[in-house]
Amino acid sequence: MIIIILGTRPEIIKLFPIVNTFINNKIPFKILHTGQHYTFKLSNTFIDQLRLPAKKIINLKVGSGTHGNQTALMINKIEKYLNSNKKIKAVLVYGDTNSALAGSLAASKIQNIKIIHLEAGLRSFDKDMPEEVNRRIIDHSSDLLLCPTKISKKYLLNEGIPNKKIFVTGNTIVDAIKSPFTQKFINVKNNSHGDYVVLTIHREENTRNKNNLKKIINEMIKISKNKNYKIIFPTHPKTKKLLNKIKYDKSRLISTEPMDYFSFLTLLKNAKLAVSDSGGIQEEACILKVPLITIRNSTERPETIHMGCNILSKIRDKMIYKDVLKILKRNIKWKNPYGNGNASQKSYKIIKQFIKKNEPKFY
């Protein structure tokens, strides 16, 4: 049996093609949901919409907390579950969340359970990002590493991880977006807002205080006035608390509740531009051919920068406004670097062979 560990909205989205592949190929599995994202809007609505099998899900209900407290509680609960079932062959984690970190650390202490890391090898080389620390620990704890691109494989090899543990599969986000199930919901053209920019902000460096968020909002209002675009802002709950303390033109910047997956993809697909600090939206915007400004100091998705469809922009020096004008003038040659939508099938075949070999951990 394989235990899939998840806890956040991006993990739910990116793992649903793997779950469907396991079901279609009759691979025994269970899903441990840590509860890292615990509100209905950030978690349950995605599980329901993507039709993850409820009977396979065990919710650990960890909830919020400091990084240390949250991760420690996850490790404790995951370890208890893993030790309770001798049929478990492997733990599968995705990306760089605290849930993925806790799953890999718990499994690393149990001799007969191997660790499979999907979306392995991403690097921002910025250790101020909690996710950067997580992904490095997960990669160096894993027995099988499935990378989205050749760049991520190169990073792992440079860190001394053996080549035979690493495979390039593409990214399952392409599978998720291109699946007929998703396409039937997002293919409807929806321009009810007219010309608009999608904005999402949630990272700690941009929401640590209201001053940083205020600077971003002011830049977005300037863009709205210059281009006559409305700004549609699906707002994370923690960002909403800060936004409520800021005065801004609500006719130009429209704050909404967090959206379900299909509604957000439809919004993004038909936008003139996206401005975000998200990792996943860098991939989604690239796949959907939407220019993007990423408000961060670094990115673990360099492929989008190399393509020219994404610009790293900083709050200081009023760079956001300047970078928006720059990218809107670009003639972008769109080429999806994350595969053609068969990453889950590739991953399944590699995982099947890996488990069948039954080699010792850390081979």
C-alpha positions in Angstrom: 0.0 0.0 0.0 1.1 3.6 -0.8 0.2 6.4 1.6 -0.3 9.8 -0.1 0.3 12.7 2.3 -1.2 16.1 1.5 -2.5 19.1 3.5 -2.8 22.1 1.2 -4.8 23.3 -1.8 -1.8 23.0 -4.3 -1.1 19.5 -3.2 -4.8 18.5 -3.7 -4.7 19.9 -7.2 -1.4 18.4 -8.3 -2.1 15.0 -6.7 -5.5 14.4 -8.1 -4.2 13.1 -11.5 -1.9 10.7 -9.5 -4.9 9.5 -7.4 -6.9 8.9 -10.5 -4.1 7.0 -12.1 -3.7 4.8 -9.0 -7.5 4.1 -9.0 -7.4 3.2 -12.8 -4.5 0.8 -12.2 -5.9 -0.6 -9.0 -3.0 0.4 -6.9 -3.9 0.2 -3.2 -3.5 3.6 -1.4 -4.8 5.8 1.3 -4.6 9.6 1.6 -3.5 11.2 4.9 -4.8 14.8 4.9 -2.9 16.7 7.6 -5.3 19.5 7.8 -2.6 22.2 7.1 -5.2 24.0 5.1 -8.3 23.4 7.1 -11.0 25.9 6.1 -13.6 24.8 3.6 -12.6 27.4 1.0 -8.9 26.4 1.1 -9.3 22.6 1.3 -12.6 20.8 1.3 -14.1 22.6 -1.7 -11.1 21.4 -3.8 -11.4 17.8 -2.5 -15.1 17.8 -3.4 -14.7 19.5 -6.8 -11.9 17.2 -7.9 -13.8 14.2 -6.6 -11.1 12.7 -4.5 -12.5 9.5 -3.0 -13.8 10.3 0.5 -13.4 6.7 1.7 -9.7 6.8 1.1 -9.1 10.1 3.1 -8.0 10.1 6.7 -8.0 13.7 8.1 -5.5 14.3 10.9 -7.0 17.7 11.7 -3.7 19.4 12.6 -4.8 23.0 11.8 -2.8 26.1 12.1 0.2 27.0 14.3 3.8 28.0 14.1 6.0 26.1 11.7 7.6 24.1 14.5 4.4 23.3 16.4 2.5 22.4 13.2 5.2 20.2 11.8 5.9 18.4 15.1 2.2 17.6 15.5 2.0 16.3 11.9 5.1 14.1 12.4 3.6 12.7 15.6 0.2 11.8 14.0 1.7 10.6 10.7 4.2 8.3 12.5 1.5 6.7 14.6 -0.5 5.9 11.5 2.5 4.6 9.6 3.4 2.3 12.5 -0.1 1.0 12.7 -0.2 -0.7 9.3 2.5 -3.2 8.3 1.3 -3.3 4.6 2.6 0.2 3.9 5.4 0.1 1.3 5.9 3.7 0.6 4.9 7.3 1.4 4.3 9.7 -1.4 4.8 13.4 -0.8 4.5 16.4 -3.1 6.4 19.6 -3.2 7.7 21.6 -0.3 4.9 22.1 2.3 5.1 21.4 6.0 2.8 18.4 5.3 5.3 17.0 2.8 8.2 17.7 5.2 6.4 16.0 8.1 5.6 13.0 5.9 9.1 12.5 4.8 10.6 12.9 8.3 8.1 10.5 9.8 8.7 7.9 7.1 12.5 8.3 7.2 12.6 6.8 10.7 10.6 3.6 9.7 12.9 1.0 8.1 10.5 -0.7 5.6 8.8 2.4 4.3 10.3 4.3 1.3 9.8 7.9 0.5 8.7 9.1 -3.0 9.0 12.8 -3.7 7.0 14.3 -6.6 8.1 17.8 -7.8 11.6 17.1 -6.5 14.6 19.3 -7.2 13.0 22.7 -7.1 15.4 25.4 -5.8 15.1 29.1 -5.3 18.5 29.3 -3.5 16.8 31.6 -1.0 17.0 30.0 2.5 14.8 32.8 3.9 11.9 30.9 2.3 10.6 28.2 4.6 9.7 26.1 1.5 13.4 26.1 0.4 14.5 24.5 3.6 11.6 22.0 3.4 12.3 20.9 -0.2 16.0 20.3 0.5 15.3 18.1 3.5 12.7 16.2 1.7 14.9 15.6 -1.4 17.8 14.3 0.7 15.5 12.0 2.7 13.8 10.5 -0.3 14.5 7.1 -2.0 12.8 8.1 -5.3 12.8 11.6 -6.7 10.5 12.6 -9.6 11.4 15.9 -11.1 9.3 18.2 -13.3 12.1 19.4 -15.5 15.8 18.7 -16.5 16.8 21.8 -14.6 15.4 20.4 -11.3 17.3 17.1 -12.0 20.5 19.0 -12.5 20.1 20.7 -9.1 19.8 17.3 -7.4 22.8 15.9 -9.2 24.8 19.0 -8.2 23.9 18.2 -4.6 25.3 14.7 -4.8 22.0 12.7 -5.1 22.6 9.6 -7.1 21.4 9.7 -10.7 19.7 6.3 -10.4 17.3 7.8 -7.8 16.2 10.7 -10.1 13.7 10.7 -13.0 12.2 13.5 -15.1 8.4 13.1 -15.5 7.0 16.6 -16.2 4.6 18.2 -13.8 1.2 16.8 -12.9 -0.2 20.4 -12.9 -0.3 20.0 -16.7 -2.3 16.8 -16.3 -4.7 18.5 -13.9 -5.3 21.5 -16.3 -5.4 19.4 -19.5 -7.7 16.7 -18.1 -11.1 16.5 -19.9 -12.6 16.7 -16.4 -11.1 20.2 -15.9 -11.4 21.4 -19.5 -15.1 21.0 -19.6 -15.4 23.6 -16.7 -12.8 26.1 -17.9 -13.3 26.2 -21.6 -16.2 28.6 -21.3 -15.1 32.1 -22.2 -15.9 34.4 -19.3 -15.2 38.1 -19.7 -17.9 39.4 -17.3 -15.3 41.6 -15.7 -14.0 43.1 -19.0 -10.3 43.6 -19.2 -8.7 42.6 -15.9 -5.6 41.6 -14.0 -5.6 38.7 -11.5 -3.8 39.4 -8.3 -2.9 36.9 -5.6 -0.8 37.6 -2.5 -0.2 35.4 0.5 3.5 34.9 1.2 4.9 36.0 4.5 7.4 38.5 3.1 4.5 40.3 1.4 2.0 40.0 4.3 4.3 40.4 7.3 3.0 44.0 7.7 0.4 46.2 6.1 3.1 48.5 4.6 4.3 45.9 2.1 0.8 45.0 1.1 -0.1 48.7 0.8 2.8 49.3 -1.6 1.6 46.4 -3.8 -2.0 47.7 -3.8 -0.8 51.2 -4.7 1.1 49.8 -7.7 -1.9 47.7 -8.8 -4.2 50.8 -8.6 -1.6 52.7 -10.8 -1.8 49.9 -13.3 -5.6 50.0 -13.3 -5.6 53.7 -13.9 -3.0 53.5 -16.7 -4.5 50.5 -18.6 -8.1 50.8 -17.5 -7.9 47.2 -16.2 -9.8 46.1 -13.2 -7.8 44.2 -10.6 -9.5 41.0 -9.4 -8.0 39.9 -6.1 -9.1 36.4 -4.7 -7.9 37.1 -1.2 -6.4 34.6 1.2 -7.9 34.9 4.8 -4.7 36.1 6.4 -4.2 38.7 3.6 -7.8 39.8 4.0 -7.1 40.9 7.6 -4.4 43.3 6.4 -6.3 44.5 3.4 -9.1 45.6 5.6 -6.7 48.1 7.2 -5.8 49.7 3.9 -7.6 52.4 2.1 -7.8 51.9 -1.7 -10.2 52.4 -4.6 -12.6 49.5 -4.4 -14.0 50.3 -7.9 -10.6 49.4 -9.4 -9.4 46.6 -7.1 -12.1 44.0 -6.3 -11.3 41.7 -3.4 -13.2 38.3 -3.6 -13.4 35.2 -1.4 -10.9 32.4 -2.3 -12.1 30.7 -5.4 -12.7 27.0 -6.2 -10.3 25.5 -8.6 -12.3 25.7 -11.8 -13.5 29.3 -11.2 -9.9 30.4 -10.6 -8.5 28.7 -13.7 -11.3 30.3 -15.8 -10.5 33.7 -14.3 -6.8 33.2 -14.9 -7.2 31.8 -18.4 -9.0 34.9 -19.6 -6.9 37.6 -17.8 -4.7 40.1 -19.5 -2.1 39.5 -16.9 -1.5 37.9 -13.5 0.4 39.4 -10.6 1.2 37.0 -7.8 3.7 35.7 -5.2 2.5 32.1 -5.7 4.7 29.2 -6.9 1.9 27.2 -8.5 0.5 30.2 -10.4 3.8 30.6 -12.1 3.2 27.1 -13.6 -0.5 27.6 -14.3 -0.1 31.0 -16.0 2.7 29.6 -18.2 0.5 26.6 -19.2 -2.5 28.9 -19.9 -0.3 31.4 -21.8 -1.0 34.3 -19.4 1.9 36.8 -18.8 2.9 37.0 -15.1 4.6 39.3 -12.7 6.0 37.4 -9.6 6.5 39.6 -6.5 9.4 37.8 -4.9 13.1 38.0 -4.6 13.7 34.6 -6.2 11.9 31.7 -7.9 12.1 27.9 -7.9 10.5 28.0 -11.4 13.4 29.4 -13.5 11.9 27.8 -16.7 9.2 30.6 -16.7 11.9 33.3 -16.5 13.9 31.8 -19.3 10.8 31.7 -21.5 10.1 35.4 -20.8 6.6 34.8 -19.7 7.4 35.7 -16.0 9.3 38.6 -14.5 10.5 38.7 -10.9 9.5 42.0 -9.5 10.2 43.7 -6.1 8.1 46.0 -4.0 10.9 48.5 -3.6 11.6 51.1 -6.3 8.1 50.8 -7.6 9.2 48.0 -10.0 5.8 46.3 -10.2 4.3 49.0 -12.4 7.4 49.3 -14.6 7.6 45.5 -15.0 3.9 45.2 -15.9 4.3 47.7 -18.7 7.4 45.8 -19.9 5.8 42.3 -20.0 2.7 43.6 -21.8 4.9 44.7 -24.6 6.7 41.4 -25.0 6.2 39.0 -27.9 6.3 35.8 -25.8 7.1 32.6 -27.6 4.9 30.2 -25.6 6.3 26.7 -25.0 5.2 24.8 -22.0 8.3 23.5 -20.1 6.4 21.2 -17.8 5.4 18.4 -20.2 2.5 17.4 -22.3 0.1 16.1 -19.6 1.3 12.5 -19.0 3.3 13.1 -15.9 1.0 11.1 -13.7 1.2 8.1 -16.0 5.0 8.3 -16.2 5.2 8.6 -12.4 3.0 5.6 -11.9 5.1 3.4 -14.1 8.3 4.5 -12.4 6.8 4.0 -8.9 5.5 0.6 -9.8 8.9 -0.6 -10.9 10.5 1.1 -7.9 8.3 -0.7 -5.4 8.7 -4.0 -7.3 12.5 -3.9 -6.9 12.2 -3.8 -3.1 15.7 -2.4 -2.6 16.9 -1.1 0.7 16.2 2.5 1.7 18.7 5.2 0.6 20.1 2.9 -2.1 
